[in-house]
């Protein structure tokens, strides 16, 4: 499906795919796909195009995830679109950016705490967020998880088999690393809770930490540095990337 709003905005400003591409420094074929196929450019390019056309980014590329995710998460969802890298640690779950649809639904449905319609809304938002990993210039993602994330049943065996296979496939991508902390390792400081460190284009680093009720963004430099020290601990416990992929594939065979 094409982007008619973008086409009309370009026509109003006398821009073609070729002229627009030259101004924002992309290949003309890439710009043409934004119009003809509805492709969504990298966040930084979106802002540049919107500025040239005198439009808001949301006018040209509405962001479904801002309507689907729970309100307290929306600011972080916006920051995800801009970040150039992520360092994520999860002791209990596969990180949201790497979850399959079935796994995400199983996680959110657990315990019946959310009505089905709310589950589906959040699942859709989570899948929308994952588009950043397939962008033209995707952010780097390094995710560390504990081995029990792979071995604890979430949903059913079919869900776990699909999730493990997806995780291994994503870990093969050049801009994605998934590292696993073996189950036999002793307790470590990372087990106190999940967190994400994100770096923005200008170099600012922020953290996101979760709790029982909701997550919150950490921007105080001292607190971000403390989270960074926990990151050093968990990466020190984790297997190297290639061995982690092997372990993920080994565990995947136990679910099939």
C-alpha positions in Angstrom: 0.0 0.0 0.0 1.4 3.4 -1.0 1.7 6.5 1.1 -0.8 8.9 -0.4 -0.3 11.6 2.3 3.4 11.7 1.5 2.8 11.8 -2.2 0.4 14.8 -1.9 2.8 16.6 0.5 5.7 16.1 -2.0 3.5 17.3 -4.9 2.5 20.4 -3.0 6.2 21.3 -2.5 7.2 20.4 -6.0 9.4 17.5 -4.8 10.0 14.2 -6.7 11.5 11.1 -5.3 14.8 12.0 -6.9 14.9 15.6 -5.5 13.8 14.5 -2.1 16.3 11.7 -2.0 19.1 14.1 -2.9 18.2 16.5 -0.1 18.0 13.8 2.6 20.9 11.8 1.2 19.3 8.5 0.3 19.0 6.4 -2.9 16.2 7.7 -5.2 14.8 4.1 -5.3 14.5 4.2 -1.5 12.5 7.4 -1.6 10.3 6.0 -4.3 9.5 3.1 -2.1 8.3 5.4 0.6 5.6 6.6 -1.7 4.8 3.6 -3.9 5.1 0.9 -1.3 4.5 2.7 2.0 7.9 1.9 3.3 8.8 3.8 6.5 12.3 5.5 6.6 14.7 5.6 9.5 13.5 7.9 12.3 16.2 10.5 11.6 15.3 10.5 7.9 11.6 10.8 8.7 12.2 14.1 10.6 14.4 15.4 7.8 11.7 14.7 5.2 8.9 16.1 7.4 10.9 19.3 7.9 11.5 19.7 4.1 7.8 19.2 3.4 6.6 21.4 6.2 4.7 18.6 7.9 4.7 16.8 11.2 6.2 13.4 11.2 3.0 11.9 12.5 1.1 13.4 9.6 3.3 11.6 7.1 3.9 8.4 9.1 1.3 7.9 11.8 2.7 5.7 14.5 0.2 3.0 15.5 2.3 1.9 18.5 1.6 5.3 20.2 -2.1 4.4 20.2 -1.6 0.8 21.1 0.9 0.7 23.9 -0.2 1.5 27.5 0.1 5.3 28.2 3.0 5.1 30.7 5.1 3.2 28.1 4.6 5.7 25.2 7.5 8.0 25.9 9.9 5.0 25.9 8.3 3.7 22.6 9.0 7.1 21.1 12.6 7.0 22.3 13.0 3.5 20.8 12.3 5.0 17.4 15.3 7.3 17.7 17.9 5.2 19.5 21.0 4.1 17.7 21.7 1.2 20.1 20.1 -0.9 22.9 21.7 -3.0 25.6 19.0 -5.1 27.2 18.9 -7.5 30.1 16.0 -9.8 30.9 16.1 -12.5 33.6 12.6 -13.8 33.1 11.3 -13.1 29.6 12.5 -12.7 26.0 12.9 -9.0 25.4 9.8 -7.4 23.8 11.7 -6.4 20.6 12.6 -10.1 20.1 9.2 -11.7 21.0 7.1 -13.6 18.6 3.4 -12.7 18.4 2.4 -16.0 20.0 4.9 -15.6 22.9 3.9 -11.9 23.5 0.2 -13.0 23.6 1.0 -15.8 26.0 2.9 -13.5 28.3 0.2 -10.8 28.4 -2.6 -13.3 28.8 -1.0 -15.1 31.8 -3.1 -14.9 34.9 -6.1 -13.3 33.2 -5.0 -9.9 34.5 -5.8 -8.1 31.2 -9.0 -8.4 29.1 -8.5 -10.1 25.7 -9.0 -6.8 23.8 -6.3 -5.1 25.8 -4.0 -8.0 25.3 -4.4 -7.8 21.5 -3.9 -4.0 21.5 -0.6 -4.3 23.4 0.5 -7.3 21.3 -0.1 -5.2 18.2 1.9 -2.3 19.6 4.8 -4.6 20.5 4.9 -6.0 17.0 4.9 -2.4 15.6 7.9 -1.6 17.8 9.9 -4.4 16.3 9.9 -2.7 12.9 13.0 -0.7 13.9 15.0 -3.9 13.7 14.1 -4.2 10.0 14.7 -0.5 9.2 17.1 0.7 6.5 19.6 1.7 9.2 18.6 -0.4 12.2 19.8 0.2 15.7 22.3 -2.2 17.3 20.6 -4.5 19.8 22.6 -6.5 22.4 20.3 -8.6 24.5 21.4 -10.7 27.5 18.9 -13.3 28.9 19.1 -16.0 31.5 19.0 -19.6 30.2 15.8 -20.2 32.2 14.0 -17.8 29.9 14.5 -20.4 27.2 13.5 -23.4 29.4 10.5 -22.1 31.3 7.2 -22.8 29.5 5.4 -19.7 28.3 2.2 -20.5 26.6 2.9 -24.1 25.4 5.6 -26.1 23.7 4.7 -24.9 20.2 5.0 -21.3 21.4 8.4 -21.9 23.0 9.6 -23.8 19.9 8.6 -20.9 17.7 10.1 -18.3 20.0 13.5 -20.1 20.4 13.7 -20.5 16.6 12.9 -16.8 16.1 15.4 -15.8 18.7 18.2 -17.8 17.1 17.3 -16.4 13.6 17.4 -12.8 14.9 20.7 -13.4 16.7 22.2 -14.2 13.3 21.6 -10.7 12.0 24.5 -8.4 11.9 23.0 -5.7 14.1 21.6 -8.1 16.7 23.4 -10.1 19.5 21.7 -12.4 21.9 23.8 -13.7 24.7 22.7 -16.3 27.3 23.8 -16.6 30.9 24.0 -20.3 31.7 21.6 -21.7 34.3 24.4 -23.2 36.4 25.9 -19.8 37.0 25.5 -18.5 40.6 23.2 -15.6 41.6 24.4 -12.3 40.2 23.5 -8.7 40.6 21.5 -8.6 37.3 18.9 -10.8 38.8 17.6 -7.9 40.8 15.5 -6.9 37.7 15.4 -6.2 34.0 16.6 -3.0 32.3 17.5 -1.5 29.0 20.1 1.1 28.2 19.5 3.1 25.0 21.8 5.5 23.3 20.3 8.4 21.3 21.9 9.9 18.1 23.5 12.8 20.0 25.2 10.4 22.4 22.8 10.7 25.4 22.2 7.5 27.2 19.0 6.6 29.0 17.8 3.6 30.9 14.4 1.9 31.2 13.7 -0.2 34.3 10.6 -2.3 35.0 8.7 -3.2 38.2 5.6 -5.0 39.1 3.2 -2.2 38.0 5.0 -0.3 35.3 8.4 0.8 33.9 10.0 4.2 34.1 12.7 6.1 32.2 16.0 6.9 34.0 17.8 9.9 32.8 19.9 11.0 35.8 23.6 10.4 34.8 24.5 8.8 38.1 21.6 6.4 38.0 22.3 5.6 34.3 25.9 4.9 35.3 24.7 2.5 38.0 22.6 0.6 35.5 25.7 0.5 33.2 27.6 -1.2 36.0 25.0 -3.9 36.2 25.3 -4.3 32.5 29.0 -5.0 32.9 28.1 -7.7 35.4 25.6 -9.5 33.3 27.7 -9.4 30.2 30.6 -10.9 32.2 28.3 -13.8 33.2 27.0 -14.4 29.6 28.3 -16.8 27.0 29.8 -15.4 23.8 27.4 -14.7 20.9 28.1 -17.8 18.9 28.0 -20.2 21.8 24.7 -18.5 22.9 23.2 -19.1 19.5 24.2 -22.8 19.8 22.6 -23.1 23.2 19.4 -21.4 21.9 19.2 -23.9 19.1 19.9 -26.8 21.4 17.1 -25.7 23.7 14.8 -25.2 20.7 15.1 -28.9 19.8 13.8 -29.8 23.3 10.5 -28.0 22.6 9.8 -29.6 19.2 
